[in-house]
Structure formats: C-alpha cells, structure tokens
C-alpha cells in the first residue's frame, strides 16, 4: 500500500497525475472517502495526465461523466467518471452502463465506490481519502487488488453469478 | 402550430403542449403520482420513466384539449442527464414522431432552462444574461437571440444546488437540501461564520463551490458537530445555513451582474431549481435595481425540470424550420455549445 499526505487540492491533483501513469486500459479505480475529502480533485489529476480537455466537474447529479483523453501513445482513451453518491441499490449502477464501460478499453473512476458490494471488481485500485488535521490536509492511501499477480480467467470485472442475476436492461 | 415537449433527463418525467408559443399544459411526475399512483414509484429512475411516460403524455394532451393528430412536432431532451432516463423520453418521442409522421426535435436540457424564461410574461427581451443554477448545473450564458449563445462560465466542480444538498447532509437536516437550508437560513445570521467566497481568477465567470463545502466541513469539525442534537439544533444550524447560503448567493449574483455589465446587457434572468432560493431572489432583485437592470425569474414550476421549456424550444426550432434527424442519440454529457441546431 502507498500512502501520501496531500497539503492542498493542487497537491492531490499532482499526485493523481503521477499515479495515472501506472494505469492501463480497463483499469477500475475505486475512490472512497467522505464529502469534501478530495475524490473529484483526484479525478482531475488523472484526467490531466490523459490530456482531457473538458472541465472535470462532480457527476453527483447525473451519476456519470465521460471524457475523451489520450494515452501515452497518443491514442484515444475514454475515461468514465462515475459518482454513486445518489445510488440506493447496486442495480442502478448497472443501469448506468457499468458492465459495458468497465470492459470498453477505457478507464473507470468511481466516486463513493464503497457502495459497491457484489459489483466490486476483482482487479482494481482502491484509493481511500481521509481528512487531515488542517483544512487542506488529506491522507491518500492506494492499494491494488489482487495483491499478487495470479492472472487467469478470474480477471472478469466481477462475478459471473451477478451477471446472470442482473440481465441487461 | 402545436408541439409536444418531453423531459426525462433526470428524476422528473414531464410532458407539455405548446400552441403558437402559448403553453396549454404542463404535467410532471409529482402531480400524476399523487392522483394515480398513490406515491409508489420504482426506485430506478429509468423504470419510473418507463411507467410514467405514457400516462404523463396522455394527461398533457388531455389537459391541453389536444388530440395526438393535431401535433405538428414532438420534442424531447437528448442530453445532458442520466443516460437511462434520457433514453426513455428520447425513444418515446422519436417513436411518436415517426408514428404520427411529424418532425422530431431533439432538445438540449440546458437550452430548455434558458427557454423557461420565454414561457410566460413578463419575458426578457433579447439579448439577456441567463444564470441557470440547479442540482446538476451552474452555467452563465449570454443569450443573444434564440439559438445563439455564448457560454461565459460554468462550475468547475460542484453545482450550486449540489452544494446545498451536500451541506444539508453534513448538517444532518435532510433532503432536498435547498429548501431546508433556505428555511433555516431565514432565522440565522449570515455573518455568523465568515465562509470564503470563491470568485476564481479575475474576470472569470466560472463557479466553484467545492472549497466552500470543505470550509463548512471543517467548521463543523472544529465546532465538534457530528449530528443534529439538541445542543446544536436551533441557532447553530441556522447560522451555518445562513452563512453558507450568503457565500453561494453573493458569488452567483455578483457574477451575473458583472457579466451583464461586461456585455452591456440590460436584462438578466435566473433559471433552474436554485432560483427558488429566497435570499438569491432578494439579492438579485436588489442588485438589479442598483445597477439599472431588469430581473426575470420564471415561475417555480418552470424552474425545476419540466416539459414546458422543452416544448417551447421545440416550438421555436420548428418556427425556424429546423428539426432533428431520427438517428439522434442520447448524449449524457451534451454541452450547450454543440446543441443549438442538431
């Protein structure tokens, strides 16, 4: 696990920018932390790394924003910015197109990802934000799963059981 | 010319009929649920829209005393919003247009908010400066004439209404946050807490409410507030509400006025659900008088998401002889600049 102590929103953005260089297509980044802990700020940094030009605002209301970016080889890369703040049931996440977008060769960034239960992806980065002692201080912990590389058929984004329980809308 | 408008971009299902620029009916979920569904609505937004779209459209035609066959065009929102929700209204609208053999007009939801100013008198003359502030959007637009806009600024993080909801959540006073904070703020002292005003760079017309949210969060933390208890009820919550609201309103009003001055526009308008806020109305009205401007705020039922504003856009687009291709698809992240004539 990596930890970082951010001293300002800009700090968080810069840290996220450098973290983003480790991301690959189809990666899912779970962002977990209270209101005002820096989740959207982190997404801004990831988007900066991928040269997204749009304004990155909170998707709380519409639950999903999509941005066009470019990867290291200057090829198009789509970023899906989910916000599960308003979500009451996991099935609503499927309705947003989670199943499709998590396997669409882009990158999914999911705010309030602690609302995921059965839909927690097998392969993921978990980023936890904790409020610091001063107004601008935030602790950011990053953990990747699975912790060991046991690449096999289990690399499905989530369990098969769930897919059969929730047929496509 | 009679046009139907359908709005399903988020939680609200709504349909309206406009004839010769005059609104004949405007039916939204709330009204229908109370009368026909006994308050039971599926949790999934798109499922709710699927169940409600037919009765809502029927009701809007009935109230307008218009038969389907009299409709000359169908308009529906195609973005921005929740993908599953948009698809219901958009697919329904396109199918209905195809079935009736009339043109279909795809409408940008943000353009709808601007047109909510043109539903009833008094209407602002062009050009006017419009601020749309809602749960999902905060946008300042110079409206030169119908379908000719300059987007001056929008939020770079949280929307104004979203900030209200999230601060209400922190204060543990419930949902929806806008009306509740408004209510508490009336008896609170807006100078009790000196929350920051976020104006961003000099001359910027963008908005940012995320830092304010954080300030409130840390103020509550410093004060030892965790949840609403007898100790904190009353003055404490009222003062935080009033001080937070003062910060949001001051920035919204200042930028609206500055934008009007910069572009020498005499008419200003506020659309979107946040326009219901008492303090925003008061300060905007005062500032308008001070600066010799004329302020327009549509009736509340046209400020929240509604079919009337969509029908109004559809009507004006048809007047221009401009409609959409039936292949138009939902665009959840649609921005205003790309929308004008699709």
Interface residues (C-beta under 8 A of the other chain):
Chain A: X9 X34 X35 X36 X40 X41 X54 X55 X56 X57 X58 X60 X61 X62 X63 X64 X65 X66 X67 X88 X89 X91 X92 X95 X96 X97 X131 X135 X169
Chain B: X10 X43 X44 X45 X46 X80 X81 X82 X83 X84 X134 X135 X136 X137 X154 X155 X156 X157 X158 X159 X161 X162 X165 X166 X169 X170 X206 X210 X211 X213 X214 X215 X217 X218 X221 X332 X333
